[in-house]
C-alpha cells in the first residue's frame, strides 16, 4: 500500500472517493442519500450563461457552485436562479441552505437573498476572507 499525490485526478478517482465516503456515511446514518439540484441560465442560442448547483442531504442544501457570466450580472436572473434552486431544495426536503463565498465574490448578493453570515475565516494571508452563510428555507 502506498500514499501518493495524483498529478491529474480524473473522474474515476473522484467517483471512487465519493462512493467510499457515501458508503461510510450511510453506515453511520442508514438511508442517508443526497441529491443534486441544478439551475442554469442560457441565452436564446442555448449557450450557458450561468448556473447553480446545490447538494441536498436530509434537511440541508449546500450550495456548491454559483456562477454567472458578466452579461447576466445585474439583470435579476441570478436572483431568479437562486430562488428556483431554493424552491427545488424545499421540494426535496431541505429546510436550510448554506454556502460560502469569498470577499471578492458575492456576499452582498446572498445577504439580499436572506443569507446570514455565521463564520468568517481569513484567506490568502488575510487579503481576502471566506464568508460562511446560511438561510432558513
Residue, then its C-alpha position, 0 to 999 in steps of 0.5 A: x500500500x502506498x500514499x501518493x499525490x495524483x498529478x491529474x485526478x480524473x473522474x474515476x478517482x473522484x467517483x471512487x472517493x465519493x462512493x467510499x465516503x457515501x458508503x461510510x456515511x450511510x453506515x453511520x446514518x442508514x438511508x442517508x442519500x443526497x441529491x443534486x439540484x441544478x439551475x442554469x441560465x442560457x441565452x436564446x442560442x442555448x449557450x450557458x450563461x450561468x448556473x447553480x448547483x446545490x447538494x441536498x442531504x436530509x434537511x440541508x442544501x449546500x450550495x456548491x457552485x454559483x456562477x454567472x457570466x458578466x452579461x447576466x450580472x445585474x439583470x435579476x436572473x441570478x436572483x431568479x436562479x437562486x430562488x428556483x434552486x431554493x424552491x427545488x431544495x424545499x421540494x426535496x426536503x431541505x429546510x436550510x441552505x448554506x454556502x460560502x463565498x469569498x470577499x471578492x465574490x458575492x456576499x452582498x448578493x446572498x445577504x439580499x437573498x436572506x443569507x446570514x453570515x455565521x463564520x468568517x475565516x481569513x484567506x490568502x494571508x488575510x487579503x481576502x476572507x471566506x464568508x460562511x452563510x446560511x438561510x432558513x428555507 
